[in-house]
């Protein structure tokens, strides 16, 4: 089952917790066991899994990415958003999470994050739930 939802970002760069939206799609698929793939079809946004207990982890990730990949650094791309493309490539556009008993098998402190690097924008997130046929 493939589902899509939209996320509106508020800043040029931010990590938005989308765990609950992904879980809603998983539950709607009624898969007991299998895999959930989360894909972001954008070249200046990504998706990652990281700590969701302390929001300062998100700001630390953004701070370090911005230090290492500044917005202005003599890039040649005419749109002026090369840093966003580089950051999105580093974070990646897809994550896979195993499913068991209809739940995402995330660790205790893990959440799924849309990584915005060229906002604010409206982003699409695709969730593909694949059920084990042997389960």
C-alpha positions in Angstrom: 0.0 0.0 0.0 1.3 3.4 -1.0 0.1 6.6 0.8 1.2 10.2 0.5 0.9 13.1 2.9 2.0 16.7 2.8 4.1 18.6 5.3 4.4 22.4 5.4 7.7 23.6 6.6 8.2 26.9 8.4 11.9 27.6 8.0 14.8 27.5 5.5 16.3 24.6 7.4 14.5 22.4 10.0 13.9 18.8 11.0 10.1 18.0 11.5 9.0 15.0 13.4 6.7 13.0 11.0 6.6 9.8 13.0 2.9 10.1 13.9 1.9 10.7 10.3 3.9 7.7 9.1 2.4 5.6 11.9 -1.1 6.6 10.8 -0.4 5.4 7.3 1.0 2.1 8.7 -2.1 1.5 10.8 -4.3 2.3 7.8 -2.5 -0.4 5.8 -3.3 -3.0 8.5 0.0 -4.8 8.0 0.9 -7.1 10.9 4.5 -7.7 9.8 6.7 -6.3 7.0 8.5 -3.2 6.1 7.6 0.5 5.9 9.6 2.7 3.5 9.4 6.5 3.8 10.5 8.4 0.7 10.8 12.1 0.1 10.6 13.0 -3.6 12.5 16.3 -3.4 16.1 17.2 -4.2 16.4 19.8 -1.4 14.8 17.8 1.4 15.5 14.5 3.0 14.4 12.0 5.6 16.2 10.5 8.6 15.7 8.6 11.8 17.2 10.1 15.0 16.5 10.9 18.6 13.0 12.3 19.4 13.3 12.8 23.2 15.4 15.9 23.2 14.6 18.6 20.6 18.1 20.0 21.0 19.5 17.1 19.0 17.6 18.4 16.0 19.0 21.9 16.4 22.5 20.4 16.9 22.2 18.5 13.7 21.1 21.6 11.8 23.8 23.7 13.4 26.6 21.2 12.3 25.2 20.8 8.8 25.1 24.6 8.4 28.7 24.9 9.7 30.0 22.3 7.3 27.8 23.2 4.3 27.2 27.0 4.4 24.4 28.5 2.3 26.9 30.9 0.6 30.2 29.3 -0.4 30.9 30.2 -4.0 28.6 27.5 -5.5 27.9 27.5 -9.2 24.2 26.4 -9.2 22.2 29.3 -10.6 19.2 28.8 -8.2 21.4 29.6 -5.2 20.4 26.5 -3.2 23.4 24.2 -3.7 23.8 23.8 0.0 20.3 22.4 0.2 21.0 19.9 -2.5 24.2 18.8 -0.8 22.5 18.4 2.6 19.7 16.5 1.2 22.1 14.1 -0.5 23.9 13.5 2.7 20.8 12.9 4.7 19.2 10.7 2.0 15.7 10.5 0.6 14.5 7.2 2.0 14.4 5.2 5.2 13.2 1.7 5.8 11.6 0.6 9.1 10.6 -3.0 10.0 7.0 -3.6 11.1 5.9 -6.1 13.7 2.5 -6.5 15.3 1.4 -3.5 13.2 3.9 -1.2 14.8 7.1 0.6 13.6 10.1 -1.1 15.1 11.7 2.1 16.1 14.0 2.3 19.1 12.8 3.9 22.3 14.3 7.3 21.5 13.9 7.2 17.7 11.6 9.4 15.5 11.3 9.9 11.8 12.2 13.4 10.5 11.6 15.3 7.3 14.7 17.3 6.7 14.0 20.7 5.1 16.9 22.5 3.6 15.3 24.9 1.2 12.1 26.1 2.9 9.6 27.1 3.8 7.8 24.8 1.4 5.1 22.2 1.2 6.7 18.8 0.9 5.3 15.4 0.0 6.1 12.2 1.9 5.4 8.8 0.4 4.9 5.8 2.7 5.0 2.4 1.2 3.9 -0.5 3.5 4.9 -4.0 2.4 3.3 -6.8 4.3 5.0 -10.2 4.8 3.0 -12.8 3.1 4.4 -15.5 5.4 3.4 -13.7 8.6 
